[in-house]
Amino acid sequence: MSNAPIFRPLPIVPARVPVAIESFIVKVAARCNLACTYCYEFFAHDQSWRSRPPHMSVETARQTGERIGAHAAASHLGQVSIMLHGGEPLLVGPRRFKALLEAIKAGVADRAEILFGVQTNGLLLNEDWLQLMELWQIDVGVSCDGPPEIADRLRVDHSGRGSGAGLERALSLLSGHPQFSGLLCVIDPHSDPIAVWRYLASWAPPLVDFLLPHKTWAAPPYDLSDDEAAPYADWLIRVFDDWMLHAPQIPIRYFEELLTRSLGGSGSLESLGEEPVNLLVVNVDGEYEGVDSLKAARPGAWVTGLNVVEHEVQAVFENELIALRQSGGTQLAEECRSCRLRRECGGGYLPHRYHPERGFRSPSVYCRDIMKLTDHLHSFMRAQAAE
Ligand code: SF4
């Protein structure tokens, strides 16, 4: 893939029949108490967080709920999922957090059932927070990249202090708690995959998800001139083999989705497959965003110029990149259209496709990793079938 020819970007055509948005990431805090070394939110092209309010106002939350409720009613959705996100969402404090929940719920009203979730670094979690989560039935997902030494190296605060001890406190509180929904791990290919995976598994999470760092062809994750290199596949393959041997009862979403798609099924991860994406981000000031990790791609890639005050949710379907995310496989790069793994991969996660000359009509910068990993999974399935 490193020698892929350069094409002129093609115009993006809106999807004929947009798919209703069923999942919303609502950013309630624009700041974070950590400054993770790989963070796309604060250290990539986008510095707009500096000029945004530090947290969502109650009125913006109500308007957000109002727009979500109207969209749910118009699209005949019985249920919507609302993930409270940031920055670090718990930075707003429990009182404001509760006020924001009430405002969103009042806005949606009885037009849809809301499944609330929160994605946190866990450092502020305590018993009071957990009571609030339980009262509101909020699923709590924690970002955890592995044992404390990794958190101390990569997930540091603004003074450079590590977060390993604080994270362990949070995981002790959450493990076995009914609101614990899972662990999200950004892969560090220099780490020991078995040590990381077994550490995550030791907290008995209901789900583990591994994320590829948000890199692009403009800022590749590793030296692509070495045609043999696929460090993320190598890392994930070791986890997969250990998972299958020792703890297949803990779902690992990335693997399960690849396996399901290989068998002809569909999935929910927007980073795999060709299904139109049904997820939208609302920032602290009420602005709709294309997808927040596009901040790792080119400047302004995430900007829609639309917001909850002036625009219905449906207005985002006119936006170029949301149209691309809604178009499924119809606007993939040529290599992806003819790829034998198109069904499983679907061209990869949109931000990872960004190429300075080809725009988003390019295979994922992780193409060779996805191929190597998927081939390994296929070999595993063939061996299982033979047995
Ligand atoms: S593996 Fe994925 S990114 Fe690579 S060519 Fe196939 S569909 Fe495209």
Residues whose N, C-alpha, C, O or C-beta is under 5 A from the ligand:
A	BS01	SF4	E335 C336 C339 L341 R342 C345 G346 G347 G348 P363 S364 C367 I370 M371
